[in-house]
Amino acid sequence: MNSLKYLNGVLTVMTVLMAMGLWTWWVGGSAGRSVAMVQPAYAEGIVNAGHQRQQIVEQIKQLSQKVEGLSAMFRSGQARVRIEGGLPKKDKR
């Protein structure tokens, strides 16, 4: 009889702890956070396609500027291309 009371007590404590954990998980999802702690959607794993496209456009602009700079260097003679070793020979079959 004593062991049955102990078992009931332990099961009750475990049930209460599980209910508290479930409650904090349920409420703490989005409503439990303050406004200052809310992060952008892409920081939580949700893809923000508009932001990705904006980054791609910025990188393309940077790349274009670098290519224009190299092109100007080749036209002015500041940079030259030198091929060493020649072209690889083709197999005769």
N, C-alpha and C positions, 0 to 999 in steps of 0.2 A: 504494500500500500504506500509506503514511503517513497519507493522508487517511481511509482506512478505519478505522485505529486511532483517529484523532481522533473520527470519527463514532461509533464504538462507545463511546468514553469519554463523549462528550456525552450520548448516549442512555442510558447507564448512570446518569449523574448525574441526568438528568431523571426517570428511573424511580424512583430512590431518593427524590428530593424529592417526587414525586407520592405515593409510598407513605407517606412521613412525613406529608404533608398529609392523606391519607385516614385514617391512624391517629389523628391528633389530632382530626379531625372526628368519627370514630366513637367514640372514648373520651371526648372532651370534651363530648359531648352532655349527659349528666346525671350520669354516674358520675365525671366529672373535676372536678366542682364540690365545694367543701367545704360542709358543712352550713350554715355561716354565710352563704354566698352564695346559697343557694336562696331564691327569691322565691315569693310566692303565685302560684297558677296564673293568676289574672286579670291579673297583671302581665306574663305572657308571651304574652298574646293569647287565652287560653282564657277564654271567658265564664263568669262565676260568677253564675248566675241568682239564687241566694239572696241574694247580696250586693246585686245590683241591686234586688231587691224590697225589701230592708231600707232602702236609700237612698230609694226611692220612697215608702215608708210614712213615713219621717222627714220628707221634703219635704211630703207631704200634711198631716202634723200641724202643721208650721210654717205652711203656707198657711191651715189652718183657724184657727189662733190669730190670724193677721193679719186674716182675715175677721171673726172675732168682735170684734176690737178696733175695726174700722171700723164694724161694726153697732152697737156700744155708743156710738161717737161720734155716729152718726146719730140714735139714740134719745135721747141726752142733749141734742142740739141743738148740740154743739160743731162739727159738720160739716154742711154743707148742699150740695145740688146745685142749680146754676143753669144753665139751658139758654139759650144765646145764639144768636140767629140763627133760631130756630124750626125746625120740621121741614121737610124738603124737600117741595116740591110734587109731586103725582103728575101724570103726563102724561095728558092727556085725548085719547083716541083714538077 
